């Protein structure tokens, strides 16, 4: 008979025998049940990053624009003029697979708290989503639940959801991805941190009461999903956006009044992670008196109190003489603010119940002694094999007009209006470029400047070539920011992978992070923080690896902003960048074959960096009428998207050595479609030469039809007809 968890108690807390032996060595004694539970969550992948930390160290994290890098609730970058931007992205994948509405809603709520914990007022949210086959009932259920959860929370709290992206693929059928990003503004000299400093200072638990929702959520996030699993609903938190709005306002008020020494969101692992991390960052200790914690259910045990992930809670460290002022402010907002502990000088994270010590662990054991693993790597056999694919399907199709219609109506390229029209993207009245373009653009207060925001990922490219896919994810994000006229500043990431204990999965992770680090370094967009989500598997099958990039950029003059839409008949249409015979990993090839294969597009990072600077200067000089990153679907899709955004067609005609399939639908990276007035052509070409950019004249804007000719092969269709197919597709597919 197999040994029970009573004989091996560490198993109940998802610890290995080797990890348990390390705990025994550190502690010099047997930990009790509560102490072992604390180790279990803090040494989980979700909190401890034990399988990823070694790889994350290779990311560039500093730069003149970085005010706060990784290690705090969120990263912060300087926007100039005394203003800064706090931003971060995290995952809520497993909860969303079990309960899509609450899983997505609480993912949004958690990332919002990370932002105002830095002292920033949240001004925008974005999301990156992955689902399975849209023809499946389960996928449609997950899609609607997640979208309603994101919209429900963001709309209620009054923070606009201004952008995002969605990708559908069978690899996400049992394990969707829900990555949420939030962005906030603060004064550059008022960055707050989550540190427990000041011997004798008071630890306060504020916001909602503690309940049983979300208990062991951090451990749950480090497990694979299976149809054979028992009901996981007790692991899913329940959010209250109205309470979060009150918590946000109360927190910003006490920060403005200089009443707080340190503060921390209660996210994964709840009171355990927030308390241990605040103590660990300062080198001090914290003692918590659990009988003082406000409980929603009076019979909660100590380990339930410590592991609960009830939402809308924060942990504060305050000077004793300021406790009463905080209590008054929170009472005004109809919120609880309760003194539950003290900052000590012993370095221990200590828990008491009615005066009795029930657990005590050096905080550093929970935060700094987490085992760090370098796993075995193995290149999957498919990696080299799929590069040898026959990519003739696109050129053999023949009717490229029909193929353009099919692509525009496909799940991965059709309009996302079905999703973003359920979000309030204008609340706050700062949204200048709305969802539907390459990046969102927000107005900064009392300034002519703008803030550009985007989230991007290409799961297929990373699956086929993890290193190059990681590079291209950063390139895509940078160009999406740059085409608005903004300068890319920094990035956050959410790294979604399968089980890192599988050598092939770990190889994907190492290669993808290598590529991400290389591109971030080359483009001077440091990584200010993020999240790793492993164990994204269902019934033993891993998702496609998906490193999602969230990027922010600064636009000097909002009046010089650029959008994707064609502007006026007669404007010249140009392509910046080099097109190659690259149909591998393309949407067109997948649409026709249902196979993910072929070499992933290559890119020159120096050329992309120069292209970003060229776009910034061209926008500032007023040379660009429109600009659109050319990526998924290829050049023909980019042209159609710019035409549909303006209801203006155009006549384009050029020649090259490429096959027409690659010219129309190849996804060569580092390309941007632009339009300009004819009298700006000389200045445009001179600036392009300065930045060593390849330019190709394609044609002119005008008329109700789109006519695109390459080497005598023509795509021709009314813009209104293309737009109808594109606009209605997702609603039709989701309603099957």
C-alpha positions in Angstrom: 0.0 0.0 0.0 1.3 3.5 -0.9 2.4 5.7 1.9 -0.1 8.3 3.0 0.6 12.1 3.2 0.6 11.6 7.0 3.8 9.6 6.7 5.2 12.2 4.2 3.5 15.4 5.3 5.5 17.6 2.8 3.6 16.1 -0.1 0.4 17.7 1.0 2.1 21.0 0.5 3.6 20.2 -2.9 7.1 19.9 -1.6 9.6 17.3 -2.7 11.5 15.1 -0.2 14.7 17.0 -1.0 13.0 20.3 -0.3 11.7 18.9 3.0 15.2 17.8 4.0 16.4 21.3 3.2 13.7 22.7 5.5 14.8 20.4 8.3 18.4 21.5 7.9 17.5 25.2 7.9 15.1 24.9 10.8 17.2 22.4 12.8 13.9 20.8 13.8 10.6 19.4 12.5 8.3 22.2 11.3 4.8 22.1 12.5 1.8 21.8 10.1 1.4 25.6 9.8 5.1 26.2 9.3 5.2 23.5 6.6 2.2 25.2 4.9 4.0 28.5 4.8 7.1 26.8 3.2 4.8 25.1 0.8 3.3 28.2 -0.7 6.4 30.4 -0.5 8.5 27.7 -2.1 5.9 27.0 -4.8 6.8 28.0 -8.4 4.1 30.7 -8.3 5.7 32.5 -5.3 9.3 31.3 -5.3 10.2 31.2 -9.0 12.4 28.2 -8.2 12.4 26.9 -11.8 12.7 30.3 -13.5 14.8 32.6 -11.3 18.1 31.5 -12.7 17.0 32.3 -16.2 15.3 35.6 -15.3 18.7 37.0 -14.1 19.8 37.4 -17.7 17.2 40.1 -18.5 18.4 43.7 -18.7 16.6 45.5 -15.9 18.3 48.9 -15.6 18.4 52.1 -17.7 18.2 55.8 -17.2 14.4 55.6 -17.5 14.0 52.9 -14.9 13.1 54.1 -11.4 12.1 50.7 -10.0 13.0 47.4 -11.5 12.0 43.8 -10.6 11.4 42.9 -7.0 8.6 45.2 -6.0 4.8 45.1 -6.7 5.4 46.7 -10.1 8.1 48.3 -12.2 8.3 52.1 -12.6 9.7 54.2 -15.5 10.3 57.9 -15.7 8.2 59.9 -18.2 9.8 63.2 -17.5 8.4 66.4 -16.1 8.1 64.8 -12.6 5.8 62.1 -13.8 6.3 58.3 -13.8 4.5 55.2 -15.0 4.0 52.0 -12.9 3.2 48.9 -14.9 3.1 45.2 -14.6 1.5 42.1 -16.1 0.5 38.8 -14.4 -1.3 35.6 -15.2 -4.5 34.1 -13.8 -4.6 31.0 -16.0 -5.6 28.1 -13.8 -8.4 30.0 -12.0 -9.8 31.1 -15.3 -9.9 27.6 -16.6 -12.0 26.5 -13.6 -14.2 29.6 -13.2 -13.6 31.9 -16.2 -15.6 35.0 -14.9 -14.1 35.1 -11.4 -10.7 33.9 -12.5 -10.4 36.7 -15.0 -12.0 39.3 -12.8 -9.7 38.6 -9.8 -6.7 38.6 -12.2 -7.6 42.2 -13.1 -8.2 43.1 -9.5 -4.9 41.7 -8.4 -2.8 43.5 -11.0 -4.6 46.8 -10.2 -3.6 46.5 -6.5 0.0 45.9 -7.6 -0.1 49.3 -9.3 -1.6 51.4 -6.5 0.6 49.7 -4.0 3.4 51.6 -5.7 1.6 54.9 -5.0 0.3 55.1 -8.6 -3.3 55.8 -9.7 -4.3 53.1 -12.2 -5.3 54.6 -15.6 -5.6 51.6 -17.9 -5.7 47.9 -18.2 -4.8 45.6 -21.1 -5.1 41.8 -21.5 -3.6 39.0 -23.5 -5.8 35.9 -24.0 -5.4 32.4 -25.4 -8.2 29.9 -26.0 -8.7 26.6 -27.8 -10.7 25.8 -30.9 -13.5 28.3 -31.2 -15.8 25.7 -32.7 -15.9 23.9 -29.4 -18.6 24.7 -26.8 -16.1 24.8 -24.0 -14.0 27.4 -25.8 -17.0 29.7 -26.3 -17.9 29.3 -22.7 -14.4 30.3 -21.5 -14.2 33.2 -24.0 -17.5 34.7 -22.9 -16.8 34.1 -19.2 -13.3 35.6 -19.3 -14.4 38.6 -21.4 -17.3 39.3 -19.0 -15.0 39.0 -16.0 -12.4 41.4 -17.4 -15.1 43.9 -18.5 -17.2 43.5 -15.3 -14.3 44.3 -13.0 -12.7 47.0 -15.0 -16.0 48.7 -15.9 -17.1 48.7 -12.3 -13.9 50.1 -10.8 -13.7 52.8 -13.5 -10.4 51.8 -15.1 -10.6 51.6 -18.9 -9.5 48.5 -20.8 -7.7 50.1 -23.7 -6.1 47.2 -25.5 -5.2 43.6 -25.8 -4.8 40.6 -28.1 -6.4 37.1 -28.5 -5.1 34.0 -30.2 -7.0 30.7 -30.7 -5.3 27.4 -31.1 -6.1 23.8 -30.1 -3.1 23.7 -27.8 -5.0 25.9 -25.3 -8.2 23.8 -25.4 -8.0 22.7 -21.8 -5.7 25.4 -20.4 -6.6 29.0 -21.5 -4.2 31.8 -20.7 -5.5 35.0 -19.1 -2.7 37.6 -18.7 -3.7 41.0 -17.3 -1.6 44.2 -17.4 -2.3 47.4 -15.5 -0.7 50.8 -15.9 -0.7 53.7 -13.4 0.7 57.2 -13.0 2.6 58.7 -10.0 5.0 61.4 -9.2 8.6 60.3 -10.0 9.7 61.2 -6.5 6.8 59.4 -4.8 7.5 55.7 -5.5 6.4 53.5 -2.5 7.8 50.1 -1.7 6.7 47.0 0.1 9.2 46.9 3.0 8.7 46.4 6.7 11.1 49.0 8.0 11.1 50.7 11.5 11.4 48.6 14.6 8.1 48.8 16.6 6.1 50.0 13.6 2.6 48.6 13.4 1.4 46.1 10.7 -2.1 46.7 9.6 -4.5 44.6 7.5 -6.8 46.7 5.5 -9.7 46.3 3.1 -11.9 43.2 3.0 -12.4 40.5 5.5 -10.6 37.2 5.2 -12.5 34.2 4.0 -11.9 30.7 2.6 -11.8 31.7 -1.1 -8.6 31.1 -2.9 -6.9 29.0 -0.2 -3.9 27.3 -1.6 -4.3 29.2 -4.8 -0.5 29.6 -5.2 0.0 25.9 -5.0 -2.9 25.3 -7.4 -1.2 27.6 -9.9 1.8 25.2 -9.8 -0.2 22.1 -10.7 -1.2 20.7 -14.1 -4.9 20.6 -14.9 -6.7 17.4 -15.7 -10.2 16.3 -16.4 -9.7 13.8 -13.6 -9.0 16.5 -11.0 -11.5 16.9 -8.2 -13.6 20.2 -8.2 -11.1 23.1 -7.9 -13.7 25.8 -7.3 -12.6 26.4 -3.7 -9.3 27.6 -5.1 -10.8 30.4 -7.1 -11.1 33.8 -5.5 -14.2 36.0 -5.7 -13.7 39.7 -6.5 -15.6 42.8 -5.5 -14.7 45.7 -7.8 -16.7 48.2 -5.8 -14.7 47.4 -2.6 -11.5 47.6 -4.7 -12.5 51.1 -5.8 -12.9 52.1 -2.2 -9.6 50.4 -1.3 -7.8 52.2 -4.1 -9.1 55.6 -3.0 -8.4 55.0 0.7 -4.8 53.8 -0.1 -3.9 56.7 -2.3 -5.3 59.1 0.3 -3.1 57.7 3.1 -0.1 57.7 0.8 -0.7 61.4 -0.1 -0.9 62.2 3.6 2.5 60.5 4.2 0.9 58.0 6.7 2.6 54.8 5.4 6.1 53.4 5.7 5.5 50.4 3.4 2.6 48.6 1.8 2.0 45.3 -0.1 -0.9 43.8 -2.0 -2.2 40.5 -0.7 -2.0 38.4 -3.8 -0.8 34.9 -4.3 -0.5 33.1 -0.9 -2.3 36.0 0.7 -1.0 37.1 4.2 1.9 34.6 4.0 3.6 36.1 1.0 2.9 39.7 1.7 4.1 39.5 5.3 7.2 37.3 4.6 8.2 39.4 1.5 7.8 42.7 3.4 10.0 41.3 6.2 12.5 39.8 3.8 13.0 43.0 1.8 13.9 44.9 4.9 15.9 42.3 6.8 13.6 42.8 9.7 11.0 40.5 11.3 7.2 40.7 11.5 5.0 39.3 14.2 1.3 38.8 13.3 -1.5 38.2 15.9 -4.0 36.1 13.9 -6.9 36.5 16.4 -7.0 40.2 15.3 -7.5 39.4 11.6 -11.0 40.4 10.5 -12.7 37.2 9.4 -15.7 36.6 7.1 -16.1 33.2 8.7 -15.3 32.9 12.4 -14.1 29.3 12.4 -11.1 29.8 10.1 -8.0 27.9 11.2 -4.6 29.7 11.4 -3.4 28.0 8.2 -6.6 29.0 6.4 -6.1 32.6 7.5 -2.5 32.6 6.3 -3.2 30.9 2.9 -6.5 32.6 2.1 -6.4 34.6 -1.1 -9.5 36.7 -0.4 -9.4 39.7 -2.6 -9.3 43.5 -2.0 -6.8 43.3 0.9 -3.5 45.2 1.6 -0.9 45.0 4.3 0.5 48.3 5.7 3.5 49.1 7.9 2.9 52.4 9.7 4.3 54.4 12.6 2.3 53.9 15.8 1.3 57.5 16.1 -0.3 57.3 12.6 -2.5 54.3 13.2 -5.5 56.4 14.3 -5.4 58.6 11.3 -5.4 55.6 9.0 -8.3 54.1 10.9 -10.3 57.3 10.4 -9.6 57.5 6.7 -10.5 53.8 6.1 -13.6 54.2 8.2 -14.6 57.2 6.0 -14.3 54.8 3.0 -16.3 52.2 4.9 -13.4 49.8 5.0 -11.7 47.8 7.8 -8.2 48.9 9.0 -7.0 46.7 11.8 -3.6 46.6 13.6 -2.6 42.9 13.5 1.1 42.9 14.2 4.5 44.6 14.8 7.8 45.0 13.0 10.6 43.3 15.0 14.3 43.2 14.8 14.7 39.4 15.0 14.4 38.7 11.3 11.6 36.1 12.0 8.2 35.8 10.5 6.2 34.9 13.6 2.6 34.0 14.0 0.7 34.2 17.3 -2.8 33.2 18.4 -4.0 34.7 21.6 -0.5 35.3 22.8 0.9 31.8 21.9 3.5 31.5 19.2 2.1 29.0 16.7 4.8 29.4 14.0 8.1 31.2 13.7 10.5 31.0 10.7 13.3 33.3 9.7 11.8 35.4 6.9 14.8 34.8 4.7 14.2 31.1 4.8 10.9 31.7 3.1 12.1 34.3 0.6 15.8 33.8 0.0 16.3 30.1 0.6 13.9 28.9 -2.0 15.6 26.1 -4.0 16.7 27.3 -7.4 16.7 24.7 -10.1 18.6 24.4 -13.4 16.6 21.7 -15.1 17.7 19.3 -17.8 17.2 20.6 -21.3 16.4 18.7 -24.4 15.7 20.0 -27.9 12.4 18.5 -29.0 12.6 16.4 -32.2 9.8 18.5 -33.8 12.0 21.6 -33.6 14.3 20.7 -36.5 11.8 18.5 -38.3 9.1 21.2 -38.7 11.6 23.6 -40.3 11.8 21.3 -43.3 8.1 21.8 -44.2 6.7 22.2 -47.7 5.3 25.8 -47.7 3.8 25.7 -51.2 0.2 25.7 -50.1 -0.2 29.5 -50.1 1.2 30.0 -53.6 -0.7 27.0 -54.9 -4.0 28.3 -53.6 -4.2 30.7 -56.6 -7.2 32.9 -55.7 -5.5 35.4 -53.4 -8.5 37.7 -53.2 -10.5 34.8 -51.7 -7.6 34.0 -49.4 -7.5 37.6 -48.1 -11.3 37.3 -47.3 -10.7 34.0 -45.5 -7.8 35.4 -43.5 -9.7 38.6 -42.4 -12.6 36.3 -41.3 -10.3 33.8 -39.5 -10.4 33.7 -35.6 -6.8 35.1 -35.2 -7.2 38.0 -37.6 -10.8 39.1 -37.5 -12.0 42.2 -35.7 -11.9 42.1 -31.9 -14.8 44.5 -31.6 -16.9 41.6 -30.2 -14.6 41.6 -27.2 -13.5 45.2 -26.7 -17.0 46.7 -27.2 -17.9 44.9 -23.9 -15.2 46.9 -22.2 -15.4 50.6 -21.2 -12.3 51.9 -22.9 -13.1 55.6 -22.6 -13.8 56.0 -18.8 -11.5 58.8 -17.5 -11.6 60.5 -20.9 -7.8 60.0 -21.4 -7.9 57.4 -24.2 -6.7 59.0 -27.4 -6.1 55.9 -29.6 -8.8 53.3 -28.8 -8.7 49.5 -29.1 -8.3 48.2 -32.7 -5.0 49.7 -33.6 -1.4 48.6 -32.9 -1.2 50.3 -29.5 -3.4 52.3 -27.2 -2.5 55.9 -26.5 -3.4 57.8 -23.4 -3.2 61.5 -22.6 -1.0 62.4 -19.7 -2.4 65.0 -17.2 -1.4 68.6 -17.6 0.9 67.7 -20.4 1.1 67.6 -24.2 2.7 64.1 -23.9 1.1 60.7 -24.4 1.6 57.2 -23.1 1.6 54.3 -25.6 0.7 50.8 -24.3 0.6 47.4 -26.0 0.6 43.7 -25.2 1.9 41.2 -27.7 2.8 37.5 -28.2 3.0 34.9 -31.0 2.6 31.5 -29.5 3.1 29.7 -32.9 6.5 31.4 -33.6 7.8 30.5 -30.1 6.6 26.9 -30.5 8.5 26.6 -33.8 11.6 28.5 -32.7 11.7 29.5 -29.0 14.7 31.8 -29.3 13.6 33.6 -32.4 10.0 33.7 -31.2 11.2 35.4 -28.0 13.1 38.0 -30.1 10.0 38.6 -32.3 7.7 39.1 -29.4 9.8 42.0 -28.2 10.2 43.4 -31.7 6.4 43.2 -32.3 5.7 45.1 -29.1 8.3 47.8 -29.8 7.0 48.4 -33.3 3.4 48.6 -32.1 4.5 51.4 -29.8 6.7 53.0 -32.3 4.1 53.3 -35.1 2.1 55.7 -32.9 5.1 58.0 -32.9 6.1 57.0 -29.3 9.5 55.8 -28.1 9.5 52.3 -26.6 10.7 52.7 -22.9 10.5 49.4 -21.1 8.7 46.1 -20.9 7.0 43.7 -18.5 6.4 40.1 -19.3 4.2 37.1 -18.5 6.0 33.9 -19.4 3.5 31.1 -19.9 4.9 27.5 -20.4 4.2 23.9 -19.6 5.9 21.7 -16.9 9.5 22.9 -16.4 10.4 19.4 -15.1 10.0 18.2 -18.7 13.4 18.7 -20.4 11.8 19.8 -23.7 9.6 22.4 -21.9 12.6 23.7 -20.0 14.5 24.0 -23.2 11.7 26.1 -24.7 11.8 28.3 -21.7 15.6 28.8 -21.7 15.7 29.6 -25.4 12.7 31.9 -25.3 14.1 33.9 -22.4 17.4 34.0 -24.2 15.7 35.6 -27.2 13.6 38.0 -25.1 16.7 39.1 -23.2 18.7 39.7 -26.4 16.0 41.8 -28.0 15.3 43.8 -24.9 19.0 44.6 -24.6 19.3 45.5 -28.3 16.2 47.7 -28.3 17.1 49.4 -25.0 13.8 48.4 -23.4 14.7 46.9 -20.0 12.5 44.4 -18.2 11.0 46.0 -15.1 9.1 43.0 -13.8 6.6 40.4 -14.7 5.4 36.9 -13.9 6.2 33.3 -14.7 3.3 30.8 -15.2 4.5 27.2 -15.4 2.5 23.9 -15.4 0.1 25.1 -18.1 -0.9 21.6 -19.2 -4.1 19.7 -19.6 -4.2 15.9 -19.4 -0.5 15.8 -19.9 -0.4 18.0 -23.1 1.4 21.4 -22.8 0.2 24.7 -24.2 2.3 26.3 -26.9 4.9 28.4 -25.1 3.7 32.0 -24.8 6.0 34.7 -23.5 3.7 37.7 -23.5 5.2 41.2 -23.7 3.7 44.3 -22.2 5.4 47.5 -23.3 5.1 51.2 -22.6 6.3 54.1 -24.6 6.4 57.9 -24.4 5.1 60.3 -27.1 6.4 63.8 -26.8 3.5 65.6 -28.5 0.0 64.1 -28.7 -0.8 66.3 -31.7 1.9 64.4 -33.7 0.3 61.0 -33.0 -0.1 58.5 -35.8 -2.8 55.8 -36.3 -3.2 52.9 -38.6 -6.0 54.4 -40.7 -5.4 55.8 -44.3 -6.1 59.5 -44.2 -6.8 61.1 -47.7 -7.1 60.1 -51.3 -3.8 60.7 -53.1 -1.6 59.9 -50.1 1.5 57.8 -51.0 1.8 54.3 -49.6 5.2 53.0 -48.7 6.6 49.9 -47.0 9.5 50.3 -44.6 11.7 47.2 -44.1 12.7 44.2 -46.0 10.2 41.5 -47.3 11.6 38.0 -47.7 10.4 34.6 -48.9 9.1 33.8 -45.4 5.8 31.9 -45.3 6.8 29.7 -42.4 4.8 30.1 -39.1 2.3 32.3 -41.0 -1.4 32.6 -40.5 -2.0 32.0 -44.2 -0.1 28.7 -44.2 -1.9 27.5 -41.0 -5.3 28.5 -42.4 -4.8 26.3 -45.5 -3.0 23.3 -43.9 -3.8 23.4 -40.2 -0.1 22.8 -39.6 2.3 24.9 -37.6 5.6 24.6 -39.5 8.4 26.2 -41.4 11.2 28.5 -40.5 10.3 31.5 -38.3 11.0 34.9 -39.8 14.4 36.4 -39.1 15.1 39.9 -38.0 17.9 42.4 -37.7 17.6 44.0 -34.3 19.8 46.9 -35.2 17.5 47.6 -38.1 14.4 47.5 -35.9 16.0 49.8 -33.3 16.8 52.3 -36.1 13.2 51.8 -37.5 11.8 52.7 -34.1 13.9 55.9 -34.0 13.0 56.8 -37.6 9.3 56.4 -36.8 9.6 58.6 -33.8 11.4 61.4 -35.7 9.1 61.1 -38.8 6.1 61.5 -36.5 7.6 64.5 -34.7 8.3 66.2 -38.0 4.7 65.5 -39.2 5.9 63.4 -42.2 3.5 60.4 -41.5 -0.2 60.3 -42.3 -0.6 56.7 -41.0 1.7 53.9 -39.8 0.9 50.2 -39.2 3.1 47.4 -38.1 3.1 44.6 -40.7 2.9 41.3 -38.8 0.3 38.5 -38.5 -1.3 37.9 -41.9 1.4 39.7 -43.8 1.4 42.8 -46.0 -2.0 42.3 -47.7 -3.7 42.0 -44.3 -1.9 45.1 -43.0 -3.0 47.1 -46.1 -6.6 45.9 -45.7 -6.6 46.8 -42.0 -5.5 50.4 -42.7 -8.1 50.6 -45.5 -10.9 49.3 -43.3 -10.0 51.7 -40.5 -10.7 54.6 -42.8 -13.2 53.2 -45.3 -10.7 54.3 -48.0 -9.2 51.9 -50.6 -6.2 52.3 -52.7 -4.3 51.1 -55.8 -1.0 49.4 -55.1 1.4 47.9 -57.6 5.0 46.8 -57.2 7.4 44.2 -58.4 10.0 42.0 -56.6 11.8 38.7 -56.7 9.4 37.2 -54.2 6.6 34.8 -54.9 3.3 36.6 -54.8 2.2 34.4 -51.9 5.1 35.6 -49.8 4.7 39.2 -51.0 1.1 39.3 -49.9 1.0 36.9 -46.9 4.5 36.3 -45.7 5.2 37.6 -42.2 8.7 39.0 -42.5 9.5 41.0 -39.3 10.6 44.5 -39.0 8.3 46.0 -41.5 5.9 49.0 -41.3 3.3 50.2 -43.7 3.1 54.0 -43.9 1.3 56.7 -45.9 2.4 60.3 -46.5 1.6 63.4 -48.4 3.4 63.7 -51.8 5.0 67.0 -50.8 6.6 65.3 -47.8 8.2 62.6 -50.0 11.7 64.2 -50.3 12.0 64.8 -46.5 10.6 61.3 -45.8 13.2 59.6 -48.1 16.0 61.7 -46.7 15.2 60.8 -43.1 14.8 57.1 -44.1 18.3 57.2 -45.6 19.7 58.8 -42.5 18.4 55.8 -40.5 19.4 53.3 -43.2 15.8 52.2 -43.8 14.7 50.3 -46.9 11.7 51.9 -48.6 9.4 50.5 -51.2 6.8 52.6 -53.0 3.6 50.6 -53.2 0.9 53.0 -54.5 -1.7 55.6 -53.5 -4.7 55.8 -51.2 -8.1 56.4 -52.9 -11.4 55.0 -54.0 -13.9 52.5 -52.5 -11.9 49.4 -53.6 -8.6 47.9 -52.7 -6.5 46.8 -55.6 -3.1 45.2 -54.7 -0.9 44.0 -57.5 2.4 42.2 -57.2 4.2 40.9 -60.3 0.9 41.0 -62.3 -1.0 39.0 -59.7 -3.9 41.1 -58.3 -6.1 41.1 -55.2 -9.1 43.3 -55.7 -12.2 43.8 -53.5 -14.5 46.6 -52.2 -13.3 47.8 -48.8 -16.8 47.7 -47.5 -17.1 44.0 -48.4 -13.8 43.1 -46.7 -14.8 45.1 -43.6 -18.1 43.2 -43.4 -16.3 39.8 -43.4 -13.7 41.0 -40.9 -16.1 42.8 -38.6 -18.8 40.1 -38.2 -16.6 37.0 -38.0 -15.8 36.7 -34.3 -19.4 37.3 -33.2 -20.5 34.7 -35.7 -17.9 32.2 -34.7 -18.6 32.7 -31.0 -22.3 32.2 -31.5 -22.0 28.8 -33.3 
